[in-house]
Amino acid sequence: MARAEAVCNRDGDTVRLMVPLHDSKNAHLVSPDRVIPPDPDRGRFSLHEVLVVTLDEAVPGQADFLNIDVEGAEEAVWRGTLRLIARNPRIKILLEFNPHRCENPRGLLAEMAALFPLREVNFDGHAVPCSRAAYWRGARKRCCISPRPTPPKPHAGRRHAVQSSRRRRVHPHIL
């Protein structure tokens, strides 16, 4: 279901969405106090009034995965997602993070790291552990955050199963 709303940290307000006409993937919310000069040739961007909604309200039930690419609204979207995360503790999130577009990028990373171990999606498409400091070395990152792994429960027969699988030439990762 498509909705003509912007995701933010509050519900029900109206905000301005600036859409570059030749690069619409870089559309972004414009703060209410920002004065936008007129576009005399009407060829660079268009402005739209849109309603805002939190992901907490937009997704009232269960969620397994979020892909967040919001061109500078990461902080607002994150804060409007915290109840959704609390309701879905095993949720996985892929968030494009650009520290240069955030008001407080260190604070945002600290908030995320308090709930999830941070990972970066590398060029091979694998999520690898990444420290907060590593995010400052690159301008734009695909940040993959997912629940902290639960430690495996001890299983009395596990050691025996691995030993017997080696005798039978069964790969241990198949167990």
C-alpha positions as CSV (number, residue, x, y, z in Angstrom):
1,M,0.0,0.0,0.0
2,A,1.4,3.4,-1.0
3,R,1.0,6.4,1.2
4,A,1.7,10.0,0.4
5,E,3.4,10.7,3.7
6,A,6.9,11.4,4.9
7,V,8.3,9.4,7.8
8,C,9.5,11.6,10.7
9,N,9.6,11.7,14.5
10,R,6.0,13.1,14.9
11,D,2.6,12.5,13.5
12,G,0.1,14.7,11.8
13,D,2.2,17.8,11.0
14,T,2.6,19.0,7.4
15,V,6.2,19.6,6.1
16,R,7.7,20.6,2.8
17,L,9.4,18.0,0.6
18,M,11.9,19.4,-1.9
19,V,12.3,17.1,-4.9
20,P,15.2,17.9,-7.3
21,L,13.6,17.4,-10.7
22,H,16.7,15.7,-12.3
23,D,17.6,13.7,-9.3
24,S,14.4,12.7,-7.4
25,K,16.2,10.1,-5.3
26,N,17.7,13.0,-3.4
27,A,14.4,14.5,-2.3
28,H,14.5,15.7,1.3
29,L,12.4,17.4,4.0
30,V,12.9,21.1,4.4
31,S,12.8,22.6,7.8
32,P,10.0,25.1,8.4
33,D,12.4,27.9,9.2
34,R,14.4,27.5,5.9
35,V,13.7,30.2,3.4
36,I,13.8,28.7,-0.1
37,P,14.5,31.2,-2.9
38,P,12.1,31.1,-5.8
39,D,13.0,28.8,-8.6
40,P,12.7,31.2,-11.6
41,D,13.0,28.7,-14.3
42,R,11.0,26.0,-12.4
43,G,13.5,23.5,-13.6
44,R,15.6,22.6,-10.6
45,F,13.1,21.4,-8.0
46,S,9.5,21.1,-7.0
47,L,8.1,21.6,-3.5
48,H,5.3,19.5,-2.0
49,E,3.4,19.8,1.2
50,V,3.2,16.3,2.8
51,L,1.9,14.9,6.0
52,V,4.4,13.3,8.4
53,V,3.9,10.0,10.3
54,T,6.2,8.0,12.5
55,L,7.0,4.4,11.6
56,D,5.6,3.5,15.1
57,E,2.2,4.6,13.8
58,A,2.6,3.6,10.1
59,V,3.5,0.0,11.1
60,P,1.2,-0.8,14.0
61,G,1.9,-4.6,14.1
62,Q,4.8,-6.8,13.5
63,A,7.9,-6.0,11.3
64,D,10.9,-8.1,10.5
65,F,12.9,-5.8,8.4
66,L,13.3,-2.0,7.7
67,N,15.2,-0.4,4.8
68,I,15.8,3.2,5.7
69,D,17.2,5.6,3.1
70,V,15.9,9.1,4.0
71,E,18.5,11.6,2.8
72,G,19.3,13.5,6.0
73,A,16.2,12.6,8.1
74,E,17.9,9.6,9.8
75,E,17.6,11.1,13.3
76,A,13.9,12.0,13.0
77,V,13.0,8.6,11.4
78,W,15.1,6.7,14.1
79,R,13.3,8.5,16.9
80,G,9.9,7.8,15.3
81,T,10.8,4.1,15.1
82,L,11.7,3.3,18.8
83,R,8.3,1.9,19.8
84,L,8.3,-0.2,16.6
85,I,11.7,-1.6,17.6
86,A,10.5,-2.2,21.2
87,R,7.5,-4.2,19.9
88,N,9.8,-6.2,17.5
89,P,13.0,-6.9,19.4
90,R,14.3,-9.3,16.6
91,I,13.8,-6.6,13.8
92,K,16.7,-6.1,11.3
93,I,17.4,-2.7,10.0
94,L,19.4,-1.5,6.9
95,L,20.0,2.2,7.2
96,E,21.9,4.4,4.8
97,F,23.9,6.7,7.1
98,N,25.5,9.9,6.0
99,P,27.1,11.7,9.0
100,H,27.3,15.0,7.1
101,R,23.5,15.2,6.9
102,C,22.8,14.7,10.6
103,E,22.6,17.3,13.2
104,N,24.2,15.0,15.8
105,P,25.6,12.0,14.0
106,R,27.7,10.8,17.0
107,G,24.6,10.9,19.2
108,L,22.5,9.0,16.6
109,L,25.2,6.3,16.3
110,A,25.4,6.0,20.1
111,E,21.6,5.6,20.3
112,M,21.7,2.8,17.6
113,A,24.7,1.1,19.2
114,A,22.9,1.0,22.6
115,L,20.2,-1.2,21.0
116,F,22.1,-3.1,18.3
117,P,25.6,-4.0,17.3
118,L,26.6,-1.9,14.3
119,R,27.6,-3.5,11.1
120,E,28.5,-2.2,7.7
121,V,27.4,-3.8,4.4
122,N,30.5,-4.1,2.4
123,F,30.8,-4.3,-1.4
124,D,30.3,-8.0,-1.4
125,G,26.9,-7.5,0.2
126,H,28.0,-9.0,3.6
127,A,27.3,-7.3,6.9
128,V,30.5,-7.0,8.9
129,P,31.1,-5.6,12.3
130,C,31.9,-1.9,12.3
131,S,32.8,0.5,15.1
132,R,31.3,4.0,15.5
133,A,34.7,5.5,14.8
134,A,34.8,3.7,11.4
135,Y,31.8,5.7,10.2
136,W,33.8,8.9,10.3
137,R,36.3,7.6,7.7
138,G,33.7,7.4,5.0
139,A,31.1,9.9,4.0
140,R,28.3,7.4,3.3
141,K,27.7,4.0,4.7
142,R,25.1,1.3,4.5
143,C,24.6,0.6,8.2
144,C,23.1,-2.8,9.0
145,I,21.8,-3.1,12.5
146,S,20.2,-6.2,13.9
147,P,19.4,-7.7,17.3
148,R,22.2,-8.8,19.5
149,P,22.6,-12.5,19.0
150,T,21.2,-14.6,21.8
151,P,23.8,-16.9,23.3
152,P,23.3,-20.5,22.3
153,K,21.8,-22.7,25.0
154,P,24.1,-25.4,26.3
155,H,23.2,-28.7,24.8
156,A,24.6,-31.9,26.4
157,G,24.7,-33.8,23.1
158,R,26.3,-31.1,21.0
159,R,29.9,-32.1,21.5
160,H,29.1,-35.7,20.8
161,A,27.2,-34.8,17.6
162,V,30.2,-32.7,16.3
163,Q,32.6,-35.5,17.1
164,S,30.5,-38.2,15.5
165,S,29.9,-36.0,12.4
166,R,33.7,-35.8,11.9
167,R,33.9,-39.5,11.9
168,R,31.2,-39.8,9.3
169,R,32.7,-37.0,7.2
170,V,29.6,-34.8,7.5
171,H,30.4,-31.1,7.6
172,P,29.9,-29.6,11.0
173,H,28.0,-26.5,9.6
174,I,25.2,-28.8,8.4
175,L,24.3,-29.7,11.9
